[in-house]
Amino acid sequence: MRNALGAIQSLLILGGSSDIGAAVAERLVPDGCQRIVLAGRHPEAMEAVAERLRAAGAEVAVTAWDAADIGGHADAVKAAWAALPASDGNGSGDIDCVLLAAGVLGDQAQLEDDPTAAAELATVNYTGPVSTLLHVTRRLEEQGHGTVVVLSSVAGERVRQSNFVYGSSKAGLDGFCQGLGDSLDGTGVNMVVVRPGFVHSSMTAGKEAPPLSTTPQAVADAVADALASGKHTVWVPGTFRWVMAAFRHLPRPLWRKLSARM
Ligand SMILES: NC(=O)c1ccc[n+]([C@@H]2O[C@H](COP(=O)([O-])OP(=O)(O)OC[C@H]3O[C@@H](n4cnc5c(N)ncnc54)[C@H](OP(=O)(O)O)[C@@H]3O)[C@@H](O)[C@H]2O)c1
């Protein structure tokens, strides 16, 4: 349960080695988030994050979860809940917030030449999260409370021809999470969809930063603000709300020309 000040006390990060995910956890620990589960494919990468969070005072467990292993999601979600026992030692503790931070960007030209790789990217970014989030929200509904925070992207708001494989996977994820969030109204479970622009992280290392680029810490601040205020949609930076509203309404021929250069 959230503490008396309304701050979350426990967090599950799906994609536990994500730079943005780590920044969110580091931002929330001083506010009272003391129990954290990092779930992902590579324990050694997550242990490095776990050590930083333990040094900041949190209790941290690392568990296995592969977005692409759809048949394994039920057990992976169960294991994540079991990883942090209840503080009284009886059964599993509650998880106040689940952050979906897994994702792959891919290289558009390579993906167009390799349809299997394109479909695998869609599995990690969209189909895998569909399965995982249905297991997660069922568990949160059983608890009667919880917030799911999903890292979508401005790339899904209007898909560009220069990265339509990634962009369409985020569009699917974003739409799924909006519908799932609405379906949970009245259950005590909330959904927060976060749409960052270009973030300086491992995912974008070596790429030229476009205007309005931001940092994992800025995304973390926006997530912390949304958790405190109850926002359901977050743009990072906030200016993207208006930029994308304009882009969304551009006539198709104009968007085709403009997005070829973006
Ligand atoms: N960076 C940006 O510009 C940006 C902008 C908008 C949205 N986002 C979104 O924000 C999220 C976090 O990105 P980031 O910037 O923090 O990048 P990151 O540091 O590269 O994190 C991506 C995470 O996804 C995990 N992952 C990849 N494939 C996986 C799989 N099959 N199963 C489980 N985990 C998997 C990676 O772990 P392993 O590879 O170790 O498994 C890593 O922890 C992503 O969803 C991304 O699409 C990023």
The ligand as a Tripos MOL2 file, in Angstrom:
@<TRIPOS>MOLECULE
LIG
   48    52     1     0     0
SMALL
NO_CHARGES

@<TRIPOS>ATOM
      1 N1         15.4990    6.0840  -25.1150 N.am      1 LIG1
      2 C1         14.5350    6.7140  -25.7920 C.2       1 LIG1
      3 O1         14.7780    7.6440  -26.5920 O.2       1 LIG1
      4 C2         13.0980    6.3320  -25.5520 C.ar      1 LIG1
      5 C3         12.1000    7.2130  -25.9920 C.ar      1 LIG1
      6 C4         10.7670    6.8590  -25.8210 C.ar      1 LIG1
      7 C5         10.4460    5.6600  -25.2130 C.ar      1 LIG1
      8 N2         11.4400    4.8210  -24.7930 N.ar      1 LIG1
      9 C6         11.0530    3.5630  -24.2130 C.3       1 LIG1
     10 O2         11.4710    3.5160  -22.8690 O.3       1 LIG1
     11 C7         11.7300    2.1570  -22.4880 C.3       1 LIG1
     12 C8         13.0830    2.0840  -21.8050 C.3       1 LIG1
     13 O3         14.0930    2.4730  -22.7390 O.3       1 LIG1
     14 P1         15.5470    2.9630  -22.2870 P.3       1 LIG1
     15 O4         15.7730    4.2580  -22.9540 O.co2     1 LIG1
     16 O5         15.6830    2.8750  -20.8230 O.co2     1 LIG1
     17 O6         16.4600    1.9080  -23.0230 O.3       1 LIG1
     18 P2         17.3790    0.7360  -22.4600 P.3       1 LIG1
     19 O7         18.2580    1.2350  -21.3870 O.co2     1 LIG1
     20 O8         17.9900    0.1350  -23.6810 O.co2     1 LIG1
     21 O9         16.3240   -0.2620  -21.8110 O.3       1 LIG1
     22 C9         15.5990   -1.1900  -22.5630 C.3       1 LIG1
     23 C10        15.3440   -2.3930  -21.6670 C.3       1 LIG1
     24 O10        14.5740   -3.3670  -22.3600 O.3       1 LIG1
     25 C11        15.0700   -4.6450  -21.9810 C.3       1 LIG1
     26 N3         14.6810   -5.6740  -22.9310 N.ar      1 LIG1
     27 C12        14.9530   -5.7490  -24.2630 C.ar      1 LIG1
     28 N4         14.4290   -6.8790  -24.7620 N.ar      1 LIG1
     29 C13        13.8230   -7.5360  -23.7370 C.ar      1 LIG1
     30 C14        13.1150   -8.7440  -23.6190 C.ar      1 LIG1
     31 N5         12.9400   -9.5710  -24.6660 N.pl3     1 LIG1
     32 N6         12.6230   -9.0950  -22.4100 N.ar      1 LIG1
     33 C15        12.8000   -8.3060  -21.3320 C.ar      1 LIG1
     34 N7         13.4800   -7.1430  -21.3770 N.ar      1 LIG1
     35 C16        13.9770   -6.7660  -22.5650 C.ar      1 LIG1
     36 C17        16.5800   -4.4240  -21.9450 C.3       1 LIG1
     37 O11        17.2270   -5.4240  -21.1970 O.3       1 LIG1
     38 P3         18.1310   -6.6050  -21.8320 P.3       1 LIG1
     39 O12        18.5090   -6.2040  -23.2430 O.co2     1 LIG1
     40 O13        19.2630   -6.7170  -20.8850 O.co2     1 LIG1
     41 O14        17.2470   -7.7990  -21.7840 O.co2     1 LIG1
     42 C18        16.6210   -3.0890  -21.2070 C.3       1 LIG1
     43 O15        16.5300   -3.3050  -19.8200 O.3       1 LIG1
     44 C19        11.6100    1.3330  -23.7780 C.3       1 LIG1
     45 O16        10.3220    0.7510  -23.8430 O.3       1 LIG1
     46 C20        11.7250    2.3740  -24.8690 C.3       1 LIG1
     47 O17        11.0680    1.9750  -26.0520 O.3       1 LIG1
     48 C21        12.7450    5.1510  -24.9360 C.ar      1 LIG1
@<TRIPOS>BOND
     1     1     2 1
     2     2     3 2
     3     2     4 1
     4     4     5 ar
     5     4    48 ar
     6     5     6 ar
     7     6     7 ar
     8     7     8 ar
     9     8     9 1
    10     8    48 ar
    11     9    10 1
    12     9    46 1
    13    10    11 1
    14    11    12 1
    15    11    44 1
    16    12    13 1
    17    13    14 1
    18    14    15 2
    19    14    16 1
    20    14    17 1
    21    17    18 1
    22    18    19 2
    23    18    20 1
    24    18    21 1
    25    21    22 1
    26    22    23 1
    27    23    24 1
    28    23    42 1
    29    24    25 1
    30    25    26 1
    31    25    36 1
    32    26    27 ar
    33    26    35 ar
    34    27    28 ar
    35    28    29 ar
    36    29    30 ar
    37    29    35 ar
    38    30    31 1
    39    30    32 ar
    40    32    33 ar
    41    33    34 ar
    42    34    35 ar
    43    36    37 1
    44    36    42 1
    45    37    38 1
    46    38    39 2
    47    38    40 1
    48    38    41 1
    49    42    43 1
    50    44    45 1
    51    44    46 1
    52    46    47 1
@<TRIPOS>SUBSTRUCTURE
     1 LIG1         1 GROUP 0 **** ****
